[in-house]
Structures are given as C-alpha cells and as structure tokens.
Amino acid sequence: MNLDEIKNSISNLTIWKKGNQRAPHKPLLLLYALGQLQKGNPRFLPYEQAGQDLK
C-alpha cells in the first residue's frame, strides 16, 4: 500500500452516526495504533492490551 492509498483510506474512514449520537471509535483506534507504532511496539497488538490501555 502506498502513501496515497493510505491517505485515501484515512480520509474515507466512516464514523457511525444516528441522529446526534456519534461513535468515533475508528479514528481513535487509528490514533492509538499510530502512537503504538511510534513507540516501537509491534504492528499487531493483542486485543487485551489495547482494551487495557484504552479503559
């Protein structure tokens, strides 16, 4: 995947909406994942670790 494809995927990220309710989980998880990569953590993290970090 090249940089343009990554940018396109991020810009087309959808957020669940119903009326005035929003669930911004995808963008927040993306930021979390990028932060973990920046810290030098593995590309794939166990769900349990992310769950504990984001509690």
TORKOL-4160 file (C-alpha; in steps of 0.2 Angstrom, whole numbers, padded with zeros to 4 digits, m for minus):
55
<pt num="1" X="0000" Y="0000" Z="0000"/>
<pt num="2" X="0007" Y="0017" Z="m0005"/>
<pt num="3" X="0006" Y="0033" Z="0004"/>
<pt num="4" X="m0008" Y="0040" Z="m0007"/>
<pt num="5" X="m0019" Y="0024" Z="m0004"/>
<pt num="6" X="m0016" Y="0026" Z="0015"/>
<pt num="7" X="m0021" Y="0044" Z="0014"/>
<pt num="8" X="m0037" Y="0039" Z="0004"/>
<pt num="9" X="m0041" Y="0026" Z="0016"/>
<pt num="10" X="m0040" Y="0038" Z="0031"/>
<pt num="11" X="m0050" Y="0051" Z="0023"/>
<pt num="12" X="m0064" Y="0039" Z="0018"/>
<pt num="13" X="m0065" Y="0032" Z="0036"/>
<pt num="14" X="m0083" Y="0032" Z="0042"/>
<pt num="15" X="m0090" Y="0036" Z="0059"/>
<pt num="16" X="m0106" Y="0028" Z="0065"/>
<pt num="17" X="m0120" Y="0041" Z="0067"/>
<pt num="18" X="m0138" Y="0040" Z="0072"/>
<pt num="19" X="m0146" Y="0057" Z="0075"/>
<pt num="20" X="m0135" Y="0067" Z="0086"/>
<pt num="21" X="m0126" Y="0052" Z="0093"/>
<pt num="22" X="m0108" Y="0048" Z="0086"/>
<pt num="23" X="m0096" Y="0033" Z="0089"/>
<pt num="24" X="m0079" Y="0039" Z="0085"/>
<pt num="25" X="m0070" Y="0023" Z="0089"/>
<pt num="26" X="m0062" Y="0020" Z="0072"/>
<pt num="27" X="m0052" Y="0037" Z="0072"/>
<pt num="28" X="m0047" Y="0035" Z="0090"/>
<pt num="29" X="m0041" Y="0017" Z="0087"/>
<pt num="30" X="m0031" Y="0023" Z="0072"/>
<pt num="31" X="m0023" Y="0036" Z="0083"/>
<pt num="32" X="m0019" Y="0023" Z="0096"/>
<pt num="33" X="m0012" Y="0011" Z="0083"/>
<pt num="34" X="m0001" Y="0025" Z="0076"/>
<pt num="35" X="0005" Y="0030" Z="0093"/>
<pt num="36" X="0010" Y="0012" Z="0097"/>
<pt num="37" X="0020" Y="0011" Z="0081"/>
<pt num="38" X="0029" Y="0027" Z="0085"/>
<pt num="39" X="0034" Y="0020" Z="0102"/>
<pt num="40" X="0041" Y="0005" Z="0093"/>
<pt num="41" X="0028" Y="m0008" Z="0098"/>
<pt num="42" X="0024" Y="m0022" Z="0086"/>
<pt num="43" X="0012" Y="m0019" Z="0072"/>
<pt num="44" X="m0001" Y="m0031" Z="0078"/>
<pt num="45" X="m0006" Y="m0029" Z="0096"/>
<pt num="46" X="m0016" Y="m0041" Z="0107"/>
<pt num="47" X="m0034" Y="m0035" Z="0109"/>
<pt num="48" X="m0032" Y="m0037" Z="0128"/>
<pt num="49" X="m0018" Y="m0025" Z="0128"/>
<pt num="50" X="m0027" Y="m0012" Z="0118"/>
<pt num="51" X="m0043" Y="m0014" Z="0129"/>
<pt num="52" X="m0032" Y="m0011" Z="0145"/>
<pt num="53" X="m0024" Y="0004" Z="0138"/>
<pt num="54" X="m0040" Y="0012" Z="0132"/>
<pt num="55" X="m0050" Y="0009" Z="0148"/>
